[in-house]
Amino acid sequence: MKHFRSAAIVAASLGFAVSAAHAQSTSYPLTIENCGQPITFDAAPQTTVTVGQSATETLYSLGLADRVTGTSVWFNPVLPEYAEVNAKIERLADNDPSFESIANKKPGLVAVQYEWHVGSSGIVATREQFHDLGIPTYIMPADCDTKDNTTGGDGTRTSAFSTDSVYKGIRELAEIYDVQAAGEGLVTELQDREAAAIELARSLDLPEGISAAFWFSSADLEIDPYVAGQKGAPGYMMDKLGIENVIQSDEEWPTVGWETIARADPTVLVIAEMDRRRFPADDIDKKMEFLRTDPVASQMTAVREGRIVIMDAHAMSATMRTIFGLETVAEALAGFDFGQ
């Protein structure tokens, strides 16, 4: 996976200069409607605890690492450019933090990636539990815009994910912390990279009818895997790159049997790599071994022909890393032999 190092950074830096010239300071008190709730800030938060890697990396990318006093819920190593600063910030938990561990930090804001962590039935806490302590919460819009999180599990998309919700989250956090110029610069850079990846795919002489499946993980390797539905971040990638998703569900991560996936016989299989070890199939080596040895999965064309793309797991979630994932798939398509 590439990070913020490409020719697009030239255009992005020019865009940043323009946006910086026009950026306005935040007028407090500031009220923002966030995932169905109004939140008000009398001033920029001086301290923040994050619940979710996306929220953490967005704040780092906005130059706000010095405001982060605790992090949690990690899938992969932090982006390399933030490794040094991240090492100095307390990690409350690799996975789900406790309500008490966050509240004890007395943060000026809790920034959240997934509503199922901090929401109406949050497994960490409800938003009201924090608000009762005078601690505001902000949920990244990519997890609630165009999404119904009351359906259980990872929720169901009511309409297709768009990177607009990622850009919205960046801009709103930039406004909350009064760093709008940094927000516009980051959005410009990501938009440039998104456009370049789409253009690369369009420039390829690909055969008609290319399809794919995205395998995130499995609660057990002997049962149905969690694969990407139509309307989440992987669905966005496939749509932008002209690939058909063989999974028809609108659920974010439905479980689908390997027999069903094999019958659809995707041209390409994208599998998630992560440091998290909640489930056996979180381990990329176990995924690969399963694909080589399972009597059903091993017969898929994508497996037999070696058209397997290994992707950063966090890019499969609705985050700014989704744009990096778009690049990963586009570059993989450019290198595959489709037997034309």
N, C-alpha and C positions, 0 to 999 in steps of 0.2 A: 504494500500500500504506500502510495506517495503521500507526502504531507504538503505543507505550504512552501513548495520549492518547485516552481515551473515557470515557463515563459509567461503564463497568465498573470504572474505576480507583477509584471511590468504594468499591464493594463490595470490591475487591481490597485497598484500604488497611485496611478494617475487618478483613478476613481476616488481613492481615499482622499487625495489632496482636494478634489472638487467638493466632496461631501464635507470635509473638515471646514472648508471655507463657508459653507452654508448651514452647518449644524448649529442648532440653538440650544441654549442651556435649559435644563428642566425647570419648570415653574412648579414649585411645591406650595401647598399640598397637591400631590399627584394621585389621581384615582384611575385604576385600570380594571377593566372587566376581565377576569382571568378564570377560565374554565367554569363559567356560570356564577362566579362570585366577584363582587367588587372588592378591591384591596386598595388601601390608601396609605401613602407615605408622606410624612411631614418633612423628611429629608432623606438623602441617600443612605442606605444601610451601611453601617461601618463594619459589621461582622455578618458572616453568612455560614450556614451549614448546608451542605448539599446532600441530597438523597438521590443518587443516580449519576452515572458518569457523564451523561450528556450535559446536565446542568453544570457540573464541575468544569468540563472542558470549554463550555461556552464562556463561563466567567473568566477562565484563564486566557482565552482568546481575546477577550475584551480588555485585557490588562488589569484584571481585578483579583489576581491571586492573593494580594496582600489583604483582601477583605474576607478570604475564605479561612475559617478556623477549624473546619472539620469536614470530612468527606465520607461517603459510603456508597455501596452498590457498584462494584467494579466488575466488568466483563473481561477487559484486556488492559495491558499496560497503558498508562497515560501517553498521549502524543509525545514523541521524543523531545520536542522543543520545550516541554514543560516538566520534564523528568526531574530536573534539579529543584525547582520550586515546589513541586508536588511532594517530594521526599521530606520537606520541612513541615508539611501540614498534617495534622493528626488524622489518621484513618480510623473512624469510629467502628467500621465493620466492612469486611469485604463484601458481604451480602446485606441482609436487612439489619439496620441499626435498631436499637430500642428507643422508644419515646423518651425515656429518662436520659439516655446518653446525649440526645440532641438538646433537650430542654435544659440540661445542666450547663450547656455551653452558653445559654442565654443569647442566642443569635438575634441580630436585627432582621434577619430573613432566613426562612428555610426554602431553598430552591430545589424543586422536585422534578424528576424525569417522568415517573409513572404515577398516574392517579391511583393505581391500586396499592401503592405504598402509603400515600397520604391523600386520602379522599373520603368520600361518604362512608366507605367501609374499608378504609386503609388498614393494611396489616401492620404498619408502623404506628399510625395514629390517624384520627380524623383531622381535618383542617381546623375544626372548632376546638379541639383539644389544645392546639397551638395558639389559636386566636384568643382563647380564654386566658392564656398566659401573656397576652400582649405581643405574641410573636407572629408576624404575618407569614403567609405561605404563598409561593408562586409555583404553579405547575407549568412545565413546558407545553405550549399550545399544540405541539405536534402529537401529543398523546390524548388530547381531548377535542380539538377541532376536528370535525368530520368523523367523530368516533363516539360510540356508546359504550361506556365502561361499566354499565350496570348489568351487563349480560353475563358477567362472571368470566373467569380466566383472564386472558389478555384483552378482552373486549372485542367489539365488532365495529368495523368501519361502516359508517352510514353513507359515505361517499369516498372517492379515492383520495389517498394521501397525496399531498403536493408539498414540494419544498418551500412553498410560500409560508407554510406554518412554521418551518424552521427559521426562516428569515424574520417572521413575526416575533418569535421568541427572542432572537438576537436583538432586534430593535427595541422590544419592550424592556428587556433587561438593561440595555444601554440607556434607555430613558430613566428607568428607576434609579440607576447609579450615576446619572448625569455624565455619560461618556458616549454621547450620540455619534461623534465623529469616528470613534473606534468601531461602533456598531455598523455604521454605513460602510466603512472600509472593509470590514469582515464580510458583510453581505456582498459587496461588489466582487471581492476575490472569489467567494464561493460560487456566485453566479457565473463568473468567467470560466471556472473549472467545469461547472455543470454543462455550459454551452459547448465547451471544447470536447468533452466526452461524448456528447450526443452527436456532434459533427463527425467525430472519428468513426462512430458506428455507421453513420449514414454514408460515409465515404467507402465502406467496405463492400465488396461484391459478394454478399451473402446469399445463400440459397433461400428460396421461399419456404415458409412454414417452420422456421426455427422455433423450438420450444424449450422450456426450462422448468426445473423445480428447485426450490431453495430449501435445504434441510438445515434447520437451526440446531435441534438436539432431539433426544428421546429420553423419556423418564426411565426406560430400560431398553436395552438393545433388542430385546425379544418382543417388544410391543410396537404399536404404530408410532411413527416419528411425528414431531412437530414440524410442519412445513408451512411455507408462506401462502397466505390467502391472496385473493385478487387485488385487494385495495390498500394494502400496507406499503411499507417502504420498498420491499422487493418487487411488488406489483408495479410501483412507479418506475423502478429501474427497467423492468421488462418492457413496459409500455413505451418509455422514451427510446429504448434501443431496438424496438421492433421485434420483440420476442413474445411468444405466446406462453402464458402461465398455464401449466397442465392442471393446476389445482383451482377449482371453481368456487370455493367457499369465500364468503365475505369476512369470516372470522380472521382475526389478526394472525393467529398461529393454530390452525386446526390440526387435529391428529388424523392422518390418512394412512391406510394400509399400504405396505410395499407392493402388494399384488395390484392395487389400483394404480399406483404410480408407475409400475412396470408396464401395465397395459397401455398407459398413455405414452410410455417410452420417450421421455424428454430428450431432446438433442443434446442439452447441456445440463449438468447437475452442479449447483452451487452449494457448497457446504461451509458451515461456520466454524471458525477457529477462535477459541477463547481460553482464558486462564481460569475462568470459573469452573468449579467442579461440583455443581449441585446434582447433576445427573451423569450416569456413565458415558453417555454419548456427547457430553461436553468436550471430551478428550478427542482431538482431531485424529490421533493415531487409531483410536477405537472405531471411529467413523470409517476410516480408510480400510481397516481390517474387515469390518462388517461388509463393506461394498465388495471387497475382493472375494469373500467366502460365502456370503449368504446365497442360497440357491436361486432366489428370486432377484434380489437387487443386482447381483453380479451379471445378470443377463441383459440388463438395460444397455441400450446402444451407447449412452453417454459413458458408462463404466467401461464397456468393452473397447471403446475407441479412445479412452483416456481424455474425454472432454469434461473434466472435473475442475471447477474453479474453487480455490480455497479463499474465503473472504473473512476478513475481520468481522466477528460476530456483532460488534456494536454498529457496524455499517448496515446491518440488516434491520436495526431498529430505526425509528423515525427520529433521526438526529442529523447534525451537520456531517457526521461521518458517512451518511447515506450517499453523499456526493462523492466521497472517496470510493465507496462501493460501486457507484456508477462507472467510475474510471476503471476499477478493477475488472468489471465485466467487459467493458468496451475493449480494453487492451487484450483480454483473453480471447475475445472473438477474433481480434486481428491476428492472433497467433495460431488458431485452430485450423486443422485440415478437415473440411467438411466433405471431402471426396467428390468435389465438383468436376 
